[in-house]
Amino acid sequence: MNNDFNQREWREFFLSDIFTKIQRGKRLTKKNQISGDIPYISSSMSNNGIDGFIGNENNIRKFSNCLTIANSGSAGSIFYHNYEFIASDHVTALINENLTKEHYMFLAACLSMIGEKYSFNRELSDTRIKREKIMLPIDDNDLPDWDFMRNYVLEKERSIGQLYPRIKEHVITDNRDLLDMTWDTFTIESIAEITSGADWGKYNRVSGKSPFIGASAVNNGVTDFVDYEGRENNVGSGVIGINRNGSVGHAFYHPYKAYFSGDTRFIEIIGYKGNQHVNQFILTSILKQKDKYAYGYKMGTERIKKQKILLPIRDDGNPDFEFMEQYMKRQENKVISQLKQEEAGH
């Protein structure tokens, strides 16, 4: 079999032809959510779409081993879940019982560009999902070449596995939950340093290996790869990038060095640059505000400075960054534990 990605023949398929079941989740308000251990998937574009962990058993829809696509909010965001989860009414489960994890991962990558069409508050309705098309490699019978897709992903996983060690669970010293905390509002400028990106037209960019962060709502904001030598003032790492234009208000955490375009700003949490877990917690709070900027209301530097976000506090009234770190580590541990259970089941 020819495993060369670029030499494959491709054609379009309706999602309804690929997935045997396309089903939306059910509405579950915050006040009706019961604390538990099952991931609750909503329209978040971070943390694999996980908006929290709940224990509800009634009037819900549970799924596992499938994709979800966000209908609103971060519309078009795609995630694969090989664990049991509860779906909100803001996401739709895409299911085909005959597909493996590798098939789903390939499909998720192919579907990721759908989000660009729904970046400006245009909801991805049930009808639109069924009418959406996806480009897939085909076999000699003009059908999806599932063997190629699976082998391609397995090959990539082997390559990545040689570069990165297996993720280990974190040691937890703080088991307080969100409801145990006292919260207060803080302006972003009170907890972070804010830096503007700079325009760099595609016509004179230098191609390279470093991510170029544009005003995109997908692919972690990466729209190109460049060599930024001589432009280091607009490079950040271990920071949160925020879109001021385009997909306004969308934000991502960037642990790597990246060049930030003029349509973005990046913030460095004071004292916690590069701390993945603190940054992810604060990122979630920032994303809660993005709907304010969905109608051409740009999120420039001054607005970012004054933007208020809700954070847990210590007894002295300052943000409790240590709790944020421990909380996110606990959530990560839950996902790691579930993945291990899934592997053991296979």
C-alpha positions as CSV (number, residue, x, y, z in Angstrom):
1,M,0.0,0.0,0.0
2,N,1.2,3.5,-0.8
3,N,1.7,5.3,2.5
4,D,2.8,8.6,0.9
5,F,0.2,11.2,2.1
6,N,0.8,13.5,-0.9
7,Q,0.3,10.9,-3.5
8,R,-3.1,9.7,-2.4
9,E,-6.3,10.4,-4.3
10,W,-9.0,12.2,-2.3
11,R,-12.6,13.0,-2.7
12,E,-15.5,14.6,-0.7
13,F,-17.9,12.7,1.6
14,F,-20.9,14.0,3.5
15,L,-20.5,13.6,7.3
16,S,-23.8,11.6,7.3
17,D,-22.1,9.1,5.0
18,I,-19.1,8.7,7.3
19,F,-20.7,8.6,10.7
20,T,-23.5,6.1,11.5
21,K,-24.8,8.2,14.3
22,I,-24.8,12.0,14.6
23,Q,-26.4,13.1,17.9
24,R,-26.4,16.3,19.9
25,G,-25.9,16.3,23.7
26,K,-28.5,17.5,26.2
27,R,-28.9,20.8,28.0
28,L,-27.7,20.7,31.6
29,T,-27.5,24.0,33.5
30,K,-24.7,24.8,35.9
31,K,-27.1,24.7,38.9
32,N,-28.2,21.2,38.0
33,Q,-24.7,19.8,37.6
34,I,-23.6,17.4,40.3
35,S,-19.9,17.2,41.1
36,G,-18.4,13.9,40.0
37,D,-15.7,12.2,37.9
38,I,-17.2,12.1,34.4
39,P,-15.9,14.7,31.9
40,Y,-18.6,17.1,30.8
41,I,-17.9,18.2,27.2
42,S,-19.1,21.6,26.1
43,S,-18.1,24.2,23.5
44,S,-14.7,25.0,25.0
45,M,-11.8,24.9,22.6
46,S,-9.3,24.1,25.3
47,N,-8.7,21.0,27.5
48,N,-10.2,18.7,24.9
49,G,-13.5,20.4,25.2
50,I,-13.8,19.4,28.9
51,D,-15.8,22.1,30.8
52,G,-15.8,20.2,34.2
53,F,-16.4,16.9,35.8
54,I,-19.9,15.9,36.9
55,G,-21.8,12.9,38.3
56,N,-25.3,13.3,36.8
57,E,-27.1,10.1,35.8
58,N,-30.5,11.3,34.8
59,N,-31.6,13.3,31.7
60,I,-28.2,13.3,30.1
61,R,-26.5,11.8,27.1
62,K,-23.3,9.7,27.6
63,F,-20.9,8.8,24.8
64,S,-17.5,7.3,24.4
65,N,-15.0,6.5,21.7
66,C,-16.1,9.2,19.3
67,L,-15.6,12.7,18.1
68,T,-17.4,15.8,19.3
69,I,-17.9,19.0,17.2
70,A,-18.9,22.3,18.9
71,N,-22.2,23.7,17.6
72,S,-21.8,27.1,19.1
73,G,-19.2,29.1,21.1
74,S,-16.0,27.8,19.6
75,A,-18.1,26.4,16.7
76,G,-16.4,23.7,14.7
77,S,-13.9,22.7,17.3
78,I,-13.2,19.0,17.0
79,F,-12.0,16.6,19.7
80,Y,-11.6,12.9,20.1
81,H,-12.7,11.1,23.3
82,N,-11.7,7.5,24.0
83,Y,-13.3,7.8,27.5
84,E,-16.9,8.0,28.7
85,F,-18.2,11.5,28.8
86,I,-21.4,13.5,29.1
87,A,-22.2,15.9,26.2
88,S,-23.8,19.3,26.6
89,D,-26.3,20.6,24.1
90,H,-23.5,22.8,22.6
91,V,-21.8,19.8,21.0
92,T,-22.7,16.9,18.7
93,A,-21.2,13.5,18.9
94,L,-20.0,11.9,15.6
95,I,-20.0,8.1,15.9
96,N,-19.1,5.1,13.8
97,E,-18.9,1.9,15.8
98,N,-16.6,0.4,13.2
99,L,-13.8,3.0,13.6
100,T,-10.7,2.8,15.8
101,K,-9.0,5.6,17.7
102,E,-6.6,6.1,14.8
103,H,-9.5,6.5,12.3
104,Y,-11.0,9.2,14.6
105,M,-7.7,11.0,15.0
106,F,-7.3,11.2,11.2
107,L,-10.9,12.4,10.8
108,A,-10.4,15.0,13.5
109,A,-7.5,16.5,11.6
110,C,-9.5,16.6,8.3
111,L,-12.5,18.2,10.1
112,S,-10.5,20.9,11.9
113,M,-10.8,23.4,9.1
114,I,-14.6,23.5,9.4
115,G,-14.2,25.8,12.4
116,E,-12.9,28.6,10.1
117,K,-16.4,28.9,8.5
118,Y,-18.1,29.4,11.9
119,S,-15.6,31.8,13.6
120,F,-18.0,34.8,13.7
121,N,-20.9,33.5,15.9
122,R,-22.4,31.5,13.0
123,E,-23.9,28.5,14.8
124,L,-23.2,25.0,13.4
125,S,-26.7,23.6,13.4
126,D,-27.7,20.0,13.2
127,T,-28.8,20.5,9.6
128,R,-25.5,22.2,8.7
129,I,-23.5,19.3,10.2
130,K,-25.3,16.7,8.1
131,R,-24.6,18.8,5.0
132,E,-20.9,19.4,5.8
133,K,-18.4,17.5,3.6
134,I,-15.0,16.2,4.4
135,M,-12.1,15.4,2.1
136,L,-10.7,11.8,2.6
137,P,-8.2,9.5,0.9
138,I,-9.9,6.9,-1.2
139,D,-9.2,3.3,-2.2
140,D,-9.5,1.6,-5.6
141,N,-13.3,1.5,-5.2
142,D,-13.6,5.3,-4.5
143,L,-14.4,4.6,-0.9
144,P,-12.6,6.0,2.2
145,D,-9.3,4.2,2.6
146,W,-9.6,3.3,6.2
147,D,-6.5,1.1,6.2
148,F,-4.4,4.0,5.0
149,M,-5.8,6.4,7.5
150,R,-5.2,4.0,10.4
151,N,-1.6,3.1,9.3
152,Y,-0.8,6.8,8.8
153,V,-1.8,7.7,12.3
154,L,0.0,4.7,13.8
155,E,3.2,5.7,12.0
156,K,2.9,9.3,13.4
157,E,2.2,8.0,16.9
158,R,5.3,5.8,16.8
159,S,7.4,8.7,15.7
160,I,6.1,11.0,18.4
161,G,6.4,8.2,21.0
162,Q,10.2,8.1,20.3
163,L,10.5,11.8,21.1
164,Y,8.3,12.2,24.2
165,P,8.2,10.2,27.4
166,R,4.9,8.8,28.7
167,I,2.8,11.3,30.7
168,K,2.8,10.5,34.4
169,E,0.2,11.5,37.0
170,H,0.9,14.5,39.2
171,V,1.4,14.4,42.9
172,I,-1.5,16.4,44.5
173,T,-1.2,18.3,47.8
174,D,-4.5,20.3,47.6
175,N,-7.8,18.6,47.1
176,R,-10.1,21.7,47.4
177,D,-12.7,22.0,44.7
178,L,-13.9,25.1,42.9
179,L,-16.9,25.4,45.2
180,D,-14.6,25.5,48.2
181,M,-12.9,28.7,47.1
182,T,-13.7,32.3,47.5
183,W,-13.6,34.2,44.2
184,D,-12.9,37.8,43.1
185,T,-12.5,39.8,39.9
186,F,-9.1,41.0,38.6
187,T,-8.1,43.0,35.6
188,I,-5.8,41.2,33.3
189,E,-3.2,44.0,33.6
190,S,-3.1,43.4,37.4
191,I,-1.8,39.8,36.9
192,A,0.0,39.9,33.6
193,E,2.3,41.8,31.3
194,I,0.7,42.4,27.9
195,T,2.7,42.6,24.7
196,S,1.4,43.6,21.2
197,G,2.2,41.5,18.2
198,A,3.3,43.1,14.9
199,D,2.1,42.8,11.3
200,W,4.3,40.7,9.1
201,G,2.8,40.3,5.6
202,K,2.9,36.8,4.1
203,Y,4.6,38.1,1.0
204,N,7.9,38.9,2.9
205,R,7.8,36.3,5.7
206,V,10.8,34.0,6.0
207,S,9.7,30.4,6.0
208,G,11.0,28.5,9.0
209,K,10.1,26.1,11.9
210,S,8.6,28.5,14.5
211,P,4.8,28.9,14.8
212,F,3.3,32.2,13.5
213,I,0.2,33.1,15.5
214,G,-2.6,34.7,13.6
215,A,-6.2,35.6,14.5
216,S,-7.4,32.0,13.9
217,A,-9.9,30.1,16.0
218,V,-8.3,26.7,15.2
219,N,-4.9,24.9,15.3
220,N,-4.0,26.7,18.5
221,G,-3.9,30.0,16.5
222,V,-1.0,28.8,14.3
223,T,-1.5,30.0,10.7
224,D,2.1,29.7,9.4
225,F,5.7,28.7,10.3
226,V,8.5,31.3,10.1
227,D,12.1,32.1,10.9
228,Y,11.7,35.2,13.2
229,E,15.4,36.2,13.4
230,G,15.6,39.9,13.8
231,R,11.9,40.1,15.0
232,E,12.4,38.8,18.6
233,N,10.5,41.6,20.2
234,N,7.3,40.0,19.0
235,V,8.2,36.5,20.1
236,G,6.8,34.9,23.3
237,S,6.8,31.5,24.9
238,G,5.0,30.1,27.9
239,V,2.3,32.8,27.3
240,I,-1.3,33.2,26.4
241,G,-2.1,34.6,23.0
242,I,-5.4,36.6,22.5
243,N,-6.9,37.5,19.2
244,R,-7.7,41.2,18.9
245,N,-9.1,40.9,15.4
246,G,-10.6,38.1,13.2
247,S,-11.8,35.4,15.6
248,V,-11.9,38.1,18.3
249,G,-11.4,36.9,21.9
250,H,-10.2,33.4,21.1
251,A,-7.2,32.6,23.2
252,F,-4.6,29.8,23.4
253,Y,-1.7,28.8,25.6
254,H,1.7,28.6,23.8
255,P,4.4,26.7,25.7
256,Y,6.8,27.1,22.7
257,K,8.5,30.1,21.1
258,A,6.1,31.7,18.6
259,Y,5.9,34.9,16.6
260,F,2.7,36.9,17.3
261,S,1.0,38.8,14.5
262,G,-0.5,42.3,14.7
263,D,-3.9,40.8,15.0
264,T,-2.9,39.2,18.4
265,R,-1.6,40.1,21.8
266,F,0.2,37.9,24.2
267,I,0.1,38.0,28.0
268,E,2.7,36.7,30.5
269,I,1.3,35.8,33.9
270,I,3.6,37.6,36.4
271,G,5.6,35.0,38.2
272,Y,4.1,32.1,36.3
273,K,5.4,32.4,32.8
274,G,5.6,28.8,31.3
275,N,3.6,27.3,34.1
276,Q,1.2,25.2,31.9
277,H,-1.4,24.5,34.6
278,V,-1.7,28.1,35.9
279,N,-1.9,29.4,32.4
280,Q,-4.6,26.9,31.4
281,F,-6.7,27.8,34.4
282,I,-6.5,31.5,33.6
283,L,-7.0,30.8,29.9
284,T,-10.4,29.2,30.7
285,S,-11.4,32.4,32.6
286,I,-10.4,34.6,29.7
287,L,-12.3,32.5,27.2
288,K,-15.5,33.0,29.3
289,Q,-15.4,36.6,28.1
290,K,-14.9,36.1,24.4
291,D,-18.6,36.3,23.5
292,K,-18.5,40.0,24.3
293,Y,-16.3,40.4,21.2
294,A,-18.3,38.4,18.7
295,Y,-19.7,41.2,16.7
296,G,-16.8,43.3,15.4
297,Y,-15.9,44.6,18.8
298,K,-12.1,44.4,18.7
299,M,-10.1,43.3,21.7
300,G,-7.1,45.7,21.6
301,T,-4.4,46.2,24.2
302,E,-6.4,48.7,26.3
303,R,-9.4,46.5,26.4
304,I,-7.4,43.5,27.4
305,K,-5.7,45.5,30.2
306,K,-9.1,46.4,31.6
307,Q,-10.8,43.1,31.0
308,K,-11.9,41.5,34.3
309,I,-11.8,37.8,34.9
310,L,-12.9,35.8,37.9
311,L,-10.2,34.0,39.9
312,P,-10.0,32.1,43.2
313,I,-8.3,34.0,46.0
314,R,-6.2,33.4,49.1
315,D,-7.1,34.8,52.6
316,D,-5.1,37.9,51.8
317,G,-7.3,38.6,48.7
318,N,-4.6,37.8,46.1
319,P,-5.1,35.2,43.4
320,D,-4.5,31.7,44.6
321,F,-2.2,30.5,41.8
322,E,-1.1,27.5,43.8
323,F,-4.7,26.3,44.0
324,M,-5.1,26.9,40.2
325,E,-2.1,24.8,39.5
326,Q,-3.2,21.9,41.8
327,Y,-6.7,22.0,40.4
328,M,-5.6,21.7,36.8
329,K,-3.2,18.9,37.7
330,R,-6.1,17.0,39.3
331,Q,-8.2,17.4,36.2
332,E,-5.2,16.2,34.1
333,N,-4.8,13.2,36.5
334,K,-8.5,12.2,36.0
335,V,-8.0,12.1,32.2
336,I,-4.7,10.2,32.5
337,S,-6.4,7.7,34.8
338,Q,-9.3,7.2,32.4
339,L,-7.0,6.7,29.4
340,K,-5.1,4.1,31.4
341,Q,-8.3,2.3,32.1
342,E,-9.2,2.4,28.4
343,E,-5.8,0.9,27.5
344,A,-6.2,-1.8,30.1
345,G,-9.6,-2.6,28.6
346,H,-8.0,-3.2,25.3
